[in-house]
Amino acid sequence: MPKTIMAANWKMNMTNSEAKAFIKEFKEKVEGLDNGVQIVICAPFTALAKLAKKTRETNIAIGAENMYFEEKGAYTGEISAAMLVDIGVQYVILGHSERRTIFGESDELINKKVKQALNTGLTPIICVGENLEERKADKVADIVCNQVRAAFAGLTSDEAAKCVVAYEPIWAIGTGEVATPEQANEACGMVRSTLSELYGAEMAENATIQYGGSMNGSNAAELVAREHINGGLIGGAALKVDEFTKMIESVK
Ligand code: PGA
């Protein structure tokens, strides 16, 4: 059985003081919540140390939104996996469509980051998904399967089993337009069958595959109830304590 993971992706939101206020309130709300859901908050680098400290020994794990693949050295402005692990970060979002499109991240770069994250003990949340043009041209399966193959290239099955995949159709991100549960389930199913081809049925059956794209308190339960959807990667709606809490409570 895959673990259900509800992960916030704060993006470039929340100053340190805002993050501090959020986590204080959020911790109280989800404390003792026992529905088997792993809660993750992926936040800007500047807030990570504080968040990790404040959530130690709670049911909340902390993630970064990016990292660089090199171990250390002359890479001005970059953050390494070891720096993240050292401050108590456990997850890292890799290959988000905003990184791919705005910052030009290639499949090859994302693959290198996935490998380094795993080598250092971080759990990668690997994002894949098509844009509207590609969906209209009936290319969802091609795009999603190719992105999964590229991100997992060269990983052993033990390594692959540690990864989380988030299917995020670009046309649904931050737009208020949500994939229907059928569309989301179908694409998450494509991710699962690609993993099955690569690593066998057992690995694929246990893989956590999230949906992301305008998920909120009103649609989370219906989406996550589908066979291939094991949680969500949530942007806008995860910036509000009550809304994010409601989403976590509504899924099993
Ligand atoms: P959204 O973002 O929930 O605001 O659509 C999701 C994401 O980009 O991960």
Boltz pocket constraint, residues with backbone or C-beta under 6 A from the ligand:
constraints:
  - pocket:
      binder: B
      contacts: [[A, 9], [A, 168], [A, 172], [A, 173], [A, 174], [A, 175], [A, 176], [A, 212], [A, 213], [A, 214], [A, 215], [A, 233], [A, 234], [A, 235], [A, 236], [A, 237]]
      max_distance: 6.0
